[in-house]
Amino acid sequence: MIVESLHLDSYRNIKDASLEFSEGFNFITGRNAQGKTNLLEAIHIFSLGRSFRTRRTPELVRFGSEHFFLRLIGRSDSGVGFRLEMGQERSGRTRLSVNGKQMKGISEIIGFMPSVIFTPRDVELSSGPPAVRRTYLDYTAAQVSPGFLADLKEYRHVLKQRNSLLRSAAAGGMLDETQLEVWDEALAGKGAAVVGGRIEMLGVIVERAREIFAEVLGRDDGLELEYRCSYDSEAGGEDSLRAALVAARESEKRRGYTLAGPHYDDVMMRIDGEEVRRYASQGRRRLLAVVLKLAQADVIMSRRGERPVVLLDDIFSELDAGVVSGVRNMLSDRYQSFITSPRGDDFPGDIPGAASYEVENGVFRGTESPSKAS
């Protein structure tokens, strides 16, 4: 997909801005805390349905305002135009429309405009807690499979209901064993579906990530990604999860929450046989996170037949010049890209069709006129 323009009104520190973009590279530069990441967030919010940085709506509304408004105009790779609009009040009340038609809820827009975002925090993909890697897999699968997204939503709903029942029991209430068994069956079924979807998606991702590693570095570093199922080393499905729930029953009653399921799973990452989280340098961890994001973009493109918009926030930090050049070369003929950096000299001035903006205190100034890529 291509984002042609974006209008922002009272969003974060941006009072009012209307920007047009190149179909290729879009470079945004400026000192820290001036509005670079806010621009990427405003684009990405139309993919996720919410901010990737906060769940608190008041943080998104400019100081002194009561609401924000965003309008994104773009087109699909097949040439079909679209207009997305979102407004949110400080209270959290949201208005969302697609081509002028009001949507009933935020969830209706998820997956409409695929995008992939890298932020400095994404180095946690290789070194952070398991939840970060689970989210990465879930987001990728949800972008290409409505069935997986439905299973994941239902699993989270069942988990919430089951935890509520256990929490009541832990607080001294009576536990309805029959009702708990009903939730066990639902959790086992949806949990197995979520694990199956994640494993299938991980197999596709690792294949593409290995190719990207080799393309960027010029060599094969033996990347391995292994799904670690928390309740069954063989990831055996419903029966295994059902048995794990039964085995954990007494502990769950005391603690008040579910102790088995895919919400505890993880992905093991190795390069040249060594565990990344324990042995890799900070630069190598960052490179792996970038590679995983690029692999995510390629998987979305191949499965949906539609290119995602690629958003890269301060990607150049801690990467050597050769790697940066390799990443830029990969992006140049694949995706529309939005890349931020506090240093203007990170952006080469000889890229045809590139647009460049400098931002200061929420005000954007184009250093070149956006031009359409050929």
C-alpha positions as CSV (number, residue, x, y, z in Angstrom):
1,M,0.0,0.0,0.0
2,I,1.0,3.6,-0.4
3,V,0.3,6.5,2.0
4,E,-0.2,9.5,-0.2
5,S,-0.9,12.1,2.5
6,L,-1.6,12.6,6.2
7,H,-3.4,15.4,8.0
8,L,-2.8,15.7,11.8
9,D,-4.8,18.0,14.1
10,S,-3.9,18.3,17.8
11,Y,-2.1,15.0,17.8
12,R,0.6,14.8,20.5
13,N,2.8,17.9,20.1
14,I,1.6,18.5,16.5
15,K,-1.0,21.3,16.4
16,D,-1.7,21.1,12.7
17,A,0.1,19.5,9.8
18,S,-0.7,18.3,6.3
19,L,2.0,16.2,4.6
20,E,2.4,14.6,1.3
21,F,4.7,11.6,0.8
22,S,6.9,9.9,-1.7
23,E,6.1,6.4,-2.9
24,G,9.6,5.4,-2.0
25,F,11.7,6.8,0.8
26,N,10.4,9.4,3.2
27,F,13.1,10.7,5.6
28,I,12.2,12.6,8.8
29,T,14.9,14.3,10.8
30,G,15.0,16.5,13.9
31,R,16.3,16.5,17.4
32,N,14.8,14.2,20.0
33,A,11.3,14.8,21.3
34,Q,10.4,17.1,18.4
35,G,7.7,14.9,16.7
36,K,9.5,12.3,14.5
37,T,8.1,9.2,16.3
38,N,4.7,10.9,16.6
39,L,4.4,11.0,12.8
40,L,5.2,7.3,12.5
41,E,2.7,6.5,15.4
42,A,0.0,8.5,13.6
43,I,0.4,6.4,10.4
44,H,0.7,3.1,12.3
45,I,-2.4,3.7,14.4
46,F,-4.5,3.0,11.3
47,S,-3.0,-0.5,11.2
48,L,-3.2,-1.5,14.8
49,G,-6.3,0.5,15.8
50,R,-4.4,2.1,18.7
51,S,-1.0,3.6,19.6
52,F,1.9,1.2,19.8
53,R,3.3,3.3,22.6
54,T,0.4,3.8,25.0
55,R,-3.2,2.8,25.7
56,R,-3.9,6.2,27.4
57,T,-5.9,8.4,25.0
58,P,-5.1,11.6,26.9
59,E,-1.4,11.2,26.0
60,L,-2.3,11.4,22.3
61,V,-4.3,14.6,22.6
62,R,-2.3,17.9,22.3
63,F,-2.0,19.9,25.5
64,G,-4.9,22.4,25.6
65,S,-7.1,20.4,23.2
66,E,-10.0,18.1,23.9
67,H,-9.6,15.7,21.0
68,F,-7.3,14.8,18.1
69,F,-8.1,14.1,14.4
70,L,-6.2,12.2,11.8
71,R,-6.9,11.7,8.1
72,L,-4.9,9.4,5.9
73,I,-5.3,9.1,2.2
74,G,-3.7,6.3,0.3
75,R,-4.2,3.6,-2.3
76,S,-3.7,-0.1,-2.6
77,D,-1.1,-1.7,-4.8
78,S,-3.9,-2.4,-7.3
79,G,-4.7,1.3,-7.5
80,V,-7.8,1.5,-5.3
81,G,-7.9,4.7,-3.3
82,F,-9.1,4.9,0.3
83,R,-9.5,7.5,3.0
84,L,-9.2,6.7,6.7
85,E,-10.2,9.1,9.4
86,M,-10.0,8.8,13.2
87,G,-10.9,11.2,16.0
88,Q,-10.6,10.6,19.7
89,E,-11.7,12.6,22.6
90,R,-9.8,12.8,25.9
91,S,-12.5,10.6,27.4
92,G,-11.6,7.8,25.0
93,R,-14.6,8.2,22.8
94,T,-13.5,7.3,19.2
95,R,-14.9,8.0,15.8
96,L,-13.5,6.0,12.9
97,S,-14.5,6.0,9.3
98,V,-13.3,4.2,6.1
99,N,-14.2,6.1,2.8
100,G,-16.7,8.1,4.8
101,K,-18.5,5.1,6.3
102,Q,-18.5,5.0,10.1
103,M,-17.0,1.9,11.7
104,K,-18.7,0.3,14.7
105,G,-15.4,-0.3,16.5
106,I,-11.6,-0.1,16.4
107,S,-11.3,-3.8,15.7
108,E,-12.9,-3.3,12.3
109,I,-9.9,-1.4,10.9
110,I,-7.2,-3.9,12.1
111,G,-5.4,-5.3,9.1
112,F,-7.0,-2.9,6.6
113,M,-3.7,-1.1,6.0
114,P,-0.8,-3.4,6.7
115,S,2.3,-1.8,8.2
116,V,5.5,-2.8,9.9
117,I,7.2,-0.6,12.5
118,F,10.6,-0.8,14.1
119,T,11.4,1.3,17.1
120,P,14.5,1.3,19.4
121,R,12.5,-0.7,21.9
122,D,12.2,-3.6,19.4
123,V,15.7,-4.7,20.2
124,E,13.8,-6.5,23.0
125,L,12.7,-9.0,20.3
126,S,16.0,-10.7,20.8
127,S,16.8,-9.8,24.4
128,G,13.6,-8.9,26.1
129,P,10.8,-10.9,27.8
130,P,8.9,-13.6,26.0
131,A,5.8,-11.4,25.7
132,V,7.7,-9.3,23.1
133,R,8.3,-12.3,20.9
134,R,4.8,-13.6,21.3
135,T,3.4,-10.2,20.3
136,Y,5.6,-10.1,17.2
137,L,4.3,-13.5,16.1
138,D,0.7,-12.7,16.9
139,Y,0.8,-9.4,15.0
140,T,2.4,-11.0,11.9
141,A,-0.1,-13.8,11.8
142,A,-3.1,-11.5,12.5
143,Q,-2.1,-9.3,9.5
144,V,-2.3,-12.2,7.1
145,S,-4.9,-14.6,8.6
146,P,-8.3,-13.4,9.8
147,G,-8.8,-16.9,11.2
148,F,-5.8,-16.6,13.5
149,L,-6.9,-13.1,14.6
150,A,-10.4,-14.6,15.5
151,D,-8.8,-17.5,17.4
152,L,-6.4,-15.1,19.3
153,K,-9.3,-12.8,20.3
154,E,-11.4,-15.7,21.5
155,Y,-8.4,-17.2,23.4
156,R,-7.9,-13.9,25.2
157,H,-11.6,-13.6,26.0
158,V,-11.7,-17.2,27.5
159,L,-8.5,-16.6,29.4
160,K,-10.0,-13.4,31.0
161,Q,-13.2,-15.2,32.0
162,R,-11.3,-18.2,33.4
163,N,-8.9,-15.9,35.4
164,S,-11.9,-14.1,36.8
165,L,-13.3,-17.4,38.1
166,L,-10.0,-18.4,39.6
167,R,-9.5,-15.0,41.2
168,S,-12.8,-15.2,42.9
169,A,-11.9,-18.7,44.3
170,A,-8.5,-17.4,45.5
171,A,-10.3,-14.6,47.4
172,G,-12.3,-17.2,49.3
173,G,-15.3,-17.6,47.0
174,M,-16.9,-20.8,45.9
175,L,-15.4,-22.3,42.8
176,D,-17.9,-23.7,40.3
177,E,-16.0,-26.7,39.0
178,T,-18.5,-27.4,36.2
179,Q,-18.1,-23.9,34.9
180,L,-14.3,-24.1,35.2
181,E,-14.3,-27.3,33.1
182,V,-16.3,-25.5,30.4
183,W,-13.6,-22.8,30.3
184,D,-10.9,-25.5,30.2
185,E,-12.4,-27.0,27.1
186,A,-12.7,-23.6,25.4
187,L,-9.1,-22.6,26.4
188,A,-7.7,-25.9,25.2
189,G,-9.3,-25.6,21.8
190,K,-8.5,-22.0,21.2
191,G,-5.0,-22.3,22.8
192,A,-4.1,-25.1,20.5
193,A,-5.2,-23.1,17.5
194,V,-3.1,-20.1,18.6
195,V,0.0,-22.3,19.0
196,G,-0.5,-23.9,15.7
197,G,-0.9,-20.6,14.0
198,R,2.2,-19.2,15.6
199,I,4.4,-22.3,14.7
200,E,3.2,-22.1,11.1
201,M,4.0,-18.4,10.9
202,L,7.4,-18.8,12.6
203,G,8.4,-21.4,10.0
204,V,7.7,-18.9,7.2
205,I,9.4,-16.0,9.1
206,V,12.7,-17.9,9.8
207,E,13.1,-18.9,6.2
208,R,12.8,-15.3,5.0
209,A,14.9,-13.9,7.9
210,R,17.8,-16.2,6.9
211,E,17.7,-14.9,3.4
212,I,17.6,-11.3,4.6
213,F,20.5,-11.8,6.9
214,A,22.6,-13.3,4.1
215,E,21.5,-10.4,1.8
216,V,22.4,-7.7,4.3
217,L,25.6,-9.2,5.6
218,G,26.8,-11.1,2.6
219,R,27.0,-14.3,4.5
220,D,24.9,-17.0,6.3
221,D,25.1,-16.6,10.0
222,G,23.0,-19.8,10.8
223,L,20.0,-18.1,12.2
224,E,17.6,-20.4,14.2
225,L,14.2,-19.6,15.6
226,E,12.6,-22.3,17.7
227,Y,9.1,-22.2,19.2
228,R,9.1,-23.1,22.9
229,C,5.7,-24.3,24.0
230,S,5.4,-23.8,27.8
231,Y,3.1,-26.7,28.5
232,D,4.3,-29.4,26.0
233,S,7.8,-29.8,24.4
234,E,6.1,-31.3,21.4
235,A,3.4,-28.6,21.1
236,G,0.9,-31.5,21.0
237,G,-2.4,-29.6,20.9
238,E,-5.7,-29.6,22.8
239,D,-5.1,-32.8,24.8
240,S,-1.7,-31.5,26.1
241,L,-3.1,-28.2,27.1
242,R,-6.1,-29.8,28.7
243,A,-3.8,-32.1,30.8
244,A,-1.6,-29.2,31.8
245,L,-4.7,-27.3,33.1
246,V,-5.8,-30.2,35.1
247,A,-2.3,-30.6,36.6
248,A,-2.1,-27.0,37.6
249,R,-5.6,-26.8,39.0
250,E,-4.8,-26.7,42.7
251,S,-2.0,-24.1,42.2
252,E,-4.4,-22.0,40.1
253,K,-7.0,-22.0,42.9
254,R,-4.5,-20.6,45.3
255,R,-2.9,-18.0,43.0
256,G,-6.0,-16.9,41.2
257,Y,-4.9,-17.1,37.6
258,T,-4.3,-19.6,34.7
259,L,-0.9,-21.2,34.9
260,A,-0.8,-23.0,31.5
261,G,-1.3,-21.9,28.0
262,P,0.3,-20.1,25.0
263,H,0.4,-16.9,27.0
264,Y,3.6,-18.3,28.6
265,D,5.2,-19.5,25.3
266,D,8.5,-18.2,23.9
267,V,10.8,-18.2,20.8
268,M,14.4,-19.3,21.2
269,M,16.8,-17.4,18.9
270,R,20.3,-18.5,18.0
271,I,23.0,-17.3,15.7
272,D,25.8,-19.7,14.8
273,G,24.5,-22.0,17.5
274,E,24.7,-19.4,20.3
275,E,21.7,-18.1,22.1
276,V,21.2,-14.5,21.1
277,R,19.8,-13.2,24.4
278,R,22.8,-14.5,26.3
279,Y,25.8,-14.1,24.0
280,A,25.1,-11.6,21.2
281,S,26.4,-8.0,21.2
282,Q,24.0,-5.1,21.4
283,G,24.7,-4.3,17.7
284,R,23.9,-7.9,16.7
285,R,20.7,-7.9,18.7
286,R,19.6,-4.7,17.0
287,L,20.5,-6.1,13.6
288,L,18.4,-9.2,14.3
289,A,15.5,-7.1,15.4
290,V,15.7,-5.1,12.1
291,V,16.0,-8.4,10.1
292,L,12.9,-9.8,11.8
293,K,10.9,-6.7,11.0
294,L,11.9,-6.8,7.4
295,A,11.0,-10.5,7.3
296,Q,7.7,-9.6,8.8
297,A,7.1,-7.1,6.0
298,D,8.0,-9.7,3.3
299,V,5.7,-12.3,4.8
300,I,2.8,-9.9,4.9
301,M,3.5,-8.9,1.3
302,S,3.7,-12.5,0.1
303,R,0.7,-13.7,2.0
304,R,-1.6,-10.8,1.3
305,G,-0.4,-9.7,-2.1
306,E,-0.2,-6.2,-0.7
307,R,2.9,-4.4,0.4
308,P,2.9,-3.1,4.0
309,V,4.1,0.4,4.7
310,V,7.5,0.2,6.5
311,L,8.1,2.6,9.4
312,L,11.6,2.7,10.9
313,D,12.3,4.8,13.9
314,D,16.0,5.7,14.4
315,I,17.1,2.5,12.6
316,F,20.7,3.6,12.0
317,S,21.9,3.7,15.7
318,E,24.5,1.1,16.5
319,L,24.5,-0.4,12.9
320,D,27.6,-0.1,10.8
321,A,27.6,1.7,7.5
322,G,27.7,-1.5,5.4
323,V,24.6,-2.9,7.2
324,V,22.7,0.4,6.9
325,S,23.5,0.5,3.1
326,G,22.3,-3.1,2.8
327,V,19.0,-2.3,4.6
328,R,18.4,0.7,2.4
329,N,19.1,-1.3,-0.7
330,M,16.5,-3.9,0.3
331,L,13.9,-1.2,1.0
332,S,14.5,0.8,-2.1
333,D,12.6,-1.4,-4.6
334,R,10.2,-3.1,-2.2
335,Y,8.3,-0.7,0.0
336,Q,7.2,2.8,0.8
337,S,9.4,3.6,3.8
338,F,9.3,6.2,6.5
339,I,12.7,6.5,8.3
340,T,13.6,8.8,11.2
341,S,16.9,9.9,12.6
342,P,18.1,12.8,14.7
343,R,21.0,13.2,12.3
344,G,20.3,14.6,8.8
345,D,23.6,13.2,7.4
346,D,22.2,9.7,7.9
347,F,20.1,10.3,4.8
348,P,21.9,10.3,1.4
349,G,20.9,13.1,-0.9
350,D,21.1,11.2,-4.1
351,I,18.1,8.9,-3.8
352,P,15.7,9.6,-6.7
353,G,12.1,10.3,-5.7
354,A,12.9,10.6,-1.9
355,A,11.0,13.1,0.3
356,S,12.6,14.7,3.3
357,Y,11.1,16.5,6.2
358,E,12.7,18.3,9.2
359,V,10.6,18.6,12.3
360,E,10.9,21.0,15.2
361,N,8.5,21.3,18.1
362,G,5.8,19.6,16.0
363,V,6.2,21.7,13.0
364,F,7.3,20.0,9.7
365,R,9.4,21.6,7.0
366,G,10.0,19.9,3.7
367,T,13.6,20.1,2.6
368,E,12.6,18.6,-0.7
369,S,9.4,18.4,-2.6
370,P,7.9,15.0,-2.5
371,S,8.0,13.3,-5.9
372,K,6.4,10.2,-7.2
373,A,8.6,7.2,-7.5
374,S,8.8,5.7,-11.0
